[in-house]
Amino acid sequence: MFAFLLCCFQKTNAQFFNKEVEAQINLEGQGDRAKIVFSAYNRTPLDRSLQYMASVVYRDTVKNRENLVRKDFFVLGDNERKNILEVTIDLEERLRTIIFLLLYDEDGKVIGKDRAVVNGFEGEDQLKPLVLRDNPSKESTAIRNSDPGILRGMMVEETKTKPGRDFYRMLYLDYTANNINGDQIVKVEEVLAIGGNTQIRVYAGSNLVAQFFVNPRATYLQEMSRQSTLRLNRYFEQRRGIQQQRIRY
């Protein structure tokens, strides 16, 4: 299994992955343990039926030992980001650990992939290995592409009514569950509207991303939370795309 996974990552570098559906591995240190979150993001406006294979391999100079291999089917809605698997593993000191995630379409073709290495070698497959700190803080100790000084994933509340507070809690849970981790502060603001009603406005930084009139029905608030999460996700994806274009040019 290890040889098969390694082959997938080494022999297909010329192909394009993560274009329609993106695979992502997030790793958080918890002392001598690590929490691994495997997620998938559907970049298309169509629902997708997919399969994933996740693997964690402990490897040293003497032996290869597979700790975890899991497969399952799942469905992604249009432009949806979903956590598909969470596991917690013990990490032996200085033991090289390789983590894989492969996503397959309905025809069994690999369309998304991600790979992370803990305690690996610098420059290995052009990948910077992750290293868990001895005294981890509450924040993730091994998140790639992190930007120091930016309050990523922060959300603030300025609501006036109970339905407004309920919506904020729903949105916060959806935003966190989808691992959006935007590089701007998200603000949920409730303002007075016509006829004594109130209106919710969702901002990313100073940009208005979503707005709607408040209705106290739980099903309505849940749907507005889902829609707002999708819009926030699209906003930050477009923002990252613009930033990458600026870097290239």
C-alpha positions in Angstrom: 0.0 0.0 0.0 2.8 2.4 0.8 4.5 1.7 -2.5 1.2 2.3 -4.3 0.7 5.6 -2.6 4.2 6.7 -3.2 3.9 5.8 -6.9 0.7 7.9 -7.2 2.5 10.9 -5.9 5.8 10.5 -7.8 4.6 9.4 -11.3 1.8 11.9 -11.8 3.5 15.2 -11.2 2.8 16.3 -14.7 -1.0 15.9 -14.3 -3.4 18.4 -12.7 -4.9 17.6 -9.4 -7.1 19.6 -7.0 -8.5 21.6 -10.0 -12.2 20.5 -9.6 -12.0 19.0 -6.1 -9.3 19.9 -3.7 -7.9 17.5 -1.1 -6.4 19.0 2.1 -4.7 17.7 5.2 -4.6 19.8 8.4 -2.4 18.7 11.3 -2.6 20.0 14.9 -0.1 19.1 17.6 -1.4 18.1 21.0 1.7 17.2 23.0 2.9 13.8 21.9 -0.3 13.3 19.9 -1.5 14.8 16.6 -5.0 15.5 15.4 -5.3 15.0 11.6 -8.3 16.5 9.7 -8.8 15.3 6.2 -11.1 17.6 4.1 -12.3 18.1 0.6 -13.4 21.2 -1.2 -15.7 21.1 -4.3 -14.6 24.0 -6.6 -17.4 23.3 -9.1 -21.1 24.4 -9.2 -22.2 20.7 -9.4 -22.8 18.1 -6.7 -20.1 15.4 -6.7 -20.1 11.7 -5.7 -16.6 10.8 -4.5 -14.5 8.3 -2.7 -11.5 9.0 -0.4 -8.5 7.0 0.7 -6.6 8.3 3.7 -3.4 6.8 5.0 -0.9 7.4 7.8 2.4 5.7 7.5 5.1 5.6 10.2 8.5 5.1 8.6 12.1 4.8 9.8 15.3 3.4 8.4 14.5 -0.1 9.5 10.8 -0.6 8.8 7.7 0.8 7.2 4.6 0.4 9.4 1.2 1.5 8.3 -0.9 2.9 11.2 -4.1 3.7 9.3 -5.7 3.2 6.0 -9.4 4.2 5.5 -11.7 4.4 2.5 -15.2 5.6 2.1 -17.7 7.2 -0.2 -19.1 10.7 0.3 -21.0 13.5 -1.4 -20.0 17.1 -1.8 -22.5 19.8 -2.7 -21.7 22.6 -5.1 -18.8 24.8 -3.7 -19.0 22.9 -0.4 -16.0 22.3 1.9 -16.3 19.3 4.2 -14.3 17.4 6.8 -14.4 13.8 5.7 -12.3 12.2 8.4 -10.7 13.1 11.7 -8.2 10.9 13.5 -5.8 11.3 16.4 -2.5 9.5 16.4 0.5 9.1 18.7 3.7 10.5 17.2 6.9 8.9 18.4 9.8 11.4 18.8 11.7 12.0 15.6 9.8 9.2 13.8 9.1 10.1 10.2 5.4 10.0 9.5 3.8 10.4 6.1 0.2 11.3 5.7 -1.7 10.8 2.4 -5.1 11.8 1.1 -6.4 10.7 -2.3 -9.8 11.7 -3.8 -11.4 9.6 -6.6 -14.3 10.5 -8.9 -17.1 8.2 -9.9 -14.9 6.6 -12.6 -12.2 5.7 -10.0 -9.8 8.4 -11.3 -7.7 10.4 -8.8 -8.7 14.0 -9.1 -7.4 15.4 -5.7 -4.5 14.7 -3.5 -2.5 16.0 -0.6 0.5 14.8 1.3 2.1 15.9 4.6 5.3 14.8 6.3 6.2 15.0 10.0 9.8 14.9 11.0 10.9 14.4 7.4 13.8 15.7 5.4 14.1 19.3 4.2 13.4 19.5 0.5 11.8 16.1 0.3 9.7 16.0 -2.8 9.8 19.9 -2.7 7.8 19.6 0.5 8.7 21.3 3.7 8.2 18.8 6.5 6.0 19.7 9.5 7.5 19.7 13.0 5.5 19.5 16.2 6.6 21.8 18.9 7.4 20.4 22.4 5.0 22.8 24.1 2.0 23.3 21.7 -0.3 26.3 22.2 -4.0 26.3 21.7 -3.4 27.3 18.1 -2.3 24.8 15.4 1.4 24.0 15.7 1.8 22.6 12.2 -0.4 24.5 9.7 1.3 25.0 6.4 1.2 28.3 4.6 0.4 30.2 7.8 0.9 34.0 7.9 2.3 35.3 11.2 0.5 38.3 12.6 -2.8 37.6 10.8 -5.8 36.6 12.9 -7.0 33.8 10.7 -10.4 32.3 11.2 -11.6 35.0 13.6 -15.3 35.9 13.8 -16.8 38.7 15.8 -20.5 39.4 16.7 -22.5 42.6 16.8 -26.1 41.3 17.2 -29.1 42.7 18.9 -31.7 39.9 19.1 -31.9 36.3 20.1 -32.4 35.1 16.5 -29.4 37.2 15.5 -27.3 35.5 18.2 -28.6 32.1 17.2 -27.6 32.8 13.6 -24.1 33.9 14.7 -23.6 30.6 16.6 -24.8 28.6 13.6 -22.5 30.5 11.2 -19.5 30.1 13.6 -20.0 26.3 13.7 -20.4 26.0 9.9 -17.4 28.3 9.3 -15.2 26.3 11.7 -16.4 22.9 10.4 -15.6 23.8 6.8 -12.0 24.9 7.7 -12.3 28.1 5.8 -9.7 29.9 7.9 -10.0 33.2 6.1 -7.2 35.8 6.4 -9.7 38.6 7.2 -11.9 38.9 10.3 -15.5 37.9 9.6 -18.1 40.2 11.3 -21.8 39.4 11.9 -23.7 42.6 12.3 -27.4 43.1 13.0 -28.9 46.4 12.2 -32.4 47.9 12.4 -34.5 47.7 9.2 -37.9 48.9 8.0 -40.9 48.2 10.2 -39.0 47.4 13.3 -37.4 44.3 11.7 -33.7 43.7 11.8 -31.2 42.7 9.1 -28.1 40.6 9.3 -25.0 41.6 7.4 -21.9 39.4 7.1 -18.6 41.1 6.4 -15.2 39.7 5.5 -12.9 42.6 6.4 -14.8 45.6 5.1 -16.5 43.7 2.3 -20.2 42.8 2.5 -20.5 39.1 1.6 -24.1 38.3 2.6 -27.2 40.1 4.0 -30.8 39.1 4.8 -33.8 40.1 6.9 -34.1 38.2 10.2 -36.7 35.5 10.6 -36.7 33.6 13.9 -37.5 30.2 12.4 -34.6 27.8 13.1 -34.8 26.2 9.6 -34.5 29.6 8.0 -31.5 30.6 10.1 -29.8 27.3 9.3 -30.3 27.8 5.6 -29.0 31.4 5.8 -26.0 30.1 7.7 -25.3 27.6 5.0 -25.6 30.2 2.2 -23.4 32.6 4.1 -20.8 30.0 4.7 -20.7 29.2 0.9 -20.4 32.9 0.1 -17.6 33.3 2.6 -15.8 30.3 1.2 -16.1 31.6 -2.4 -14.9 35.1 -1.3 -11.7 33.7 0.3 -11.1 31.3 -2.6 -11.3 34.2 -5.0 -9.1 36.3 -2.8 -6.4 33.6 -2.6 -6.6 33.2 -6.4 -6.0 37.0 -6.9 -3.0 36.9 -4.5 -1.5 33.9 -6.3 -1.8 35.7 -9.6 0.0 38.8 -8.2 2.8 36.5 -6.9 3.2 34.9 -10.4 3.3 38.3 -12.2 
